[in-house]
Amino acid sequence: MIGKLNHVAIAVPDLEAATATYRDILGADVSAPQDVPEHGVTVVFVNLPNTKVELLYPLGENSPIAPFLAKNTSGGIHHVCYEVESIIAARDKLVASGARVLGDGNPKIGAHGKPVLFLHPKDFCGTLVELEQV
């Protein structure tokens, strides 16, 4: 069902510093910051030959990233994102298997402009999983 790894998301306490680390120290191609209000984050994409790293920074006080950063003050891996051909077919199969979809179970548009869903970490080895339709 899942396809390739789309990205690994890292929550960061300082987006400018994290961007500079990837751009200036590691020599990576990084995007401009992009606000994604529907998910409560500002993102920067680190473009790699085989995948992406998504730097996440809270956008507003009610950001879902804020509690994560409160517990992990230096930042850390927040989630992994896998590609799927059909987000609805994937959701239905997962729910039928007993997996929990976060939120209301309906896809939202993600930072790439494509439908996404998040899966409960307790169902996936303690890892928050995002699925993105390609």
N, C-alpha and C positions, 0 to 999 in steps of 0.2 A: 504494500500500500504506500509506504513512504518512499520518497525519491531521495534526491541528494540533499546534503546539508546546505541550507540556504545561508544561515548565519549563526554566529554565537553572539549573544547580547551581553554586554558588560555594563553594569550600572557604575557610574563614576560620580564622585563628589565635586569634581572640577572639570567641566567639559573642555575648556580651553587648554588646560594642562594635559589632559588625556589625548586630545587631538594633536597637540604639539609633540607628545611622546611618540605617537605612531608615525606622524609626518616627519619630524626632525631627527629623531633618534633611530627609528626603525626604517625610515625611508619609504613609508607606504603612501599610496595615493589615498587621500581622504576627501570626503565631500564637504560641502558647506553645511553648517547646522540647519536642521529642518525641524520646525515645530510641528508636532502631531497632537493637536488639542484633544481629539477624540480618545487618545490613549494616555494623555497627561504627561507626555515626554517631549523632550527635544532630542533629536538623534543626529549622529554623525556616522557615516558609513566609511569603514576602512575597506577599500577594495583590494582583494587579493586575487591571484590567478585562479584559485579553485573555489573560493567562497568569499564571504564578507564577515567582518566583525562590526557589530552595531554598538556604538557607544551611546548609552542612555543617561539622560540627565532629567531630573524632575522639572515639569512645566506646571507651576502652580502648587499651592499648598495641599491639594487633594490628589497629587500624583501617586499612582500605585508604586512608584519607585522610591518615594520618600521613606516609607517604613523599612524597606530593604536597606537603604543607606543608613538609617538610624541604627540598625543592628550590625551593619557592615560598613563602618565609617571610612574605610579605605576603598570601598567599592568591591566589586567581584562579579563573577559570572551570574547573570540573572536568569537566562533561559537559552535553550537551543531551538532553532527553527528548521523544520524539515519541509520539503516541498511535497505536495500531493496534486494529483491531476484534477480531482473533484473534491472540493472542501465538504460538500453536502454528503457525498458518498462516504468519505472518510469519517465524518461525524457520525453518520448513521451506523456504520460498522463498529466504531469505537463504543458508542452508547449501547449497542446490542451486546457488546462484549463486557459491559459493566464499567467502562471507563467514564470518568466524570469530565464534562466540558464546563469550563468556567463561564461565569456570566449567565446570560439567558439562553445559551446554546446556539445562538444565531451568529453567523460570521459578521465581523466588522471589517472595514477597509483599513489595512495596515499602512505602514510607512512607505511601502513600495506601490501603493495604489491597488493592491490586490486583496481579495478576501482572506481573512485569517481567523483562527480559533486558538484558544489556549486550553491546555489539558492539565488537570490537577496533578501537582507534583507527587502526591502520595501514591498515585497510580503508575508512576514512571520513575521508579528508583530514586525518588527524592528530587527529581529534576522537573522544573517547569518547562513544558513543551509547547511550542507554537507550531501550528500547521499553516502553511501558506499555499494557496492555490496558484498553480503556474499555467 
